[in-house]
Amino acid sequence: MLTVEVKLNGRLIGFAKLVNQSADLPEISDYSLEWSEAGGDFLLEGKAAGRTMITGHHRKSGAWALVARAAAAILGQKVDAMEGKR
């Protein structure tokens, strides 16, 4: 399991958890993603959360590549929600 915490001045404002869902940890794996974001004075939006899958991740590309894919998936869900697609 890979966890990502986003903090602002030491205060947790975002969290993501990625769990490998592929049996036997193959070179190309699928990950479940759960994320949440706190609302507050420093954010224009309120609280948000979601779940999705990251599929076909090449494990040799490293943790930061997986974090980047997770961030892109989260942003995609947030844009969909703003456009009323979710």
C-alpha positions as CSV (number, residue, x, y, z in Angstrom):
1,M,0.0,0.0,0.0
2,L,1.2,3.5,-0.9
3,T,-0.2,6.5,1.0
4,V,0.2,10.1,0.0
5,E,-0.5,12.9,2.5
6,V,-0.9,16.6,1.4
7,K,-0.3,19.1,4.2
8,L,-0.5,22.8,4.3
9,N,1.4,24.4,7.2
10,G,1.4,21.0,8.9
11,R,-2.3,20.5,8.6
12,L,-3.6,17.5,6.6
13,I,-5.7,18.7,3.7
14,G,-5.5,15.7,1.3
15,F,-4.9,12.0,1.5
16,A,-4.7,9.2,-1.1
17,K,-4.3,5.4,-0.6
18,L,-3.2,3.1,-3.5
19,V,-3.4,-0.6,-3.1
20,N,-1.9,-3.1,-5.6
21,Q,-4.8,-5.3,-6.8
22,S,-2.8,-7.7,-9.0
23,A,-1.9,-11.2,-7.9
24,D,1.8,-12.0,-7.5
25,L,2.9,-8.4,-8.1
26,P,3.5,-8.5,-11.8
27,E,5.6,-5.9,-13.6
28,I,2.4,-4.3,-14.9
29,S,-0.1,-3.9,-12.0
30,D,-3.6,-2.4,-11.3
31,Y,-4.2,-0.3,-8.2
32,S,-7.3,0.8,-6.3
33,L,-7.3,4.4,-5.4
34,E,-9.2,6.0,-2.5
35,W,-8.7,9.7,-1.9
36,S,-10.1,12.6,0.1
37,E,-9.7,16.3,0.4
38,A,-10.6,18.6,3.3
39,G,-12.5,21.8,2.9
40,G,-11.4,24.9,4.7
41,D,-10.6,28.6,4.5
42,F,-7.6,28.0,2.4
43,L,-9.5,26.0,-0.3
44,L,-12.2,27.4,-2.5
45,E,-14.0,24.1,-2.6
46,G,-15.6,22.0,0.1
47,K,-14.7,18.5,1.1
48,A,-14.3,15.9,-1.7
49,A,-13.6,12.2,-1.9
50,G,-13.6,9.4,-4.5
51,R,-12.5,6.0,-5.6
52,T,-11.2,4.7,-8.8
53,M,-8.7,2.3,-10.4
54,I,-5.3,2.9,-11.9
55,T,-4.8,0.2,-14.5
56,G,-1.7,-1.0,-16.3
57,H,0.9,0.8,-14.2
58,H,4.5,-0.3,-15.0
59,R,5.9,-0.9,-11.5
60,K,9.5,-0.2,-12.7
61,S,8.5,3.4,-13.5
62,G,8.5,4.0,-9.7
63,A,6.4,5.4,-7.0
64,W,6.4,9.0,-8.3
65,A,4.9,7.9,-11.6
66,L,2.1,6.1,-9.7
67,V,1.6,9.3,-7.6
68,A,1.3,11.3,-10.8
69,R,-1.2,8.9,-12.3
70,A,-3.2,9.1,-9.0
71,A,-3.2,12.9,-9.1
72,A,-4.3,12.9,-12.7
73,A,-7.2,10.5,-11.8
74,I,-8.2,12.6,-8.9
75,L,-8.2,15.8,-11.0
76,G,-10.3,14.0,-13.6
77,Q,-12.9,13.0,-11.0
78,K,-13.0,16.6,-9.7
79,V,-13.4,18.1,-13.2
80,D,-16.2,15.6,-13.9
81,A,-17.9,16.5,-10.7
82,M,-17.7,20.3,-11.5
83,E,-19.2,19.6,-15.0
84,G,-22.0,17.5,-13.5
85,K,-20.8,14.2,-15.0
86,R,-20.6,12.5,-11.7
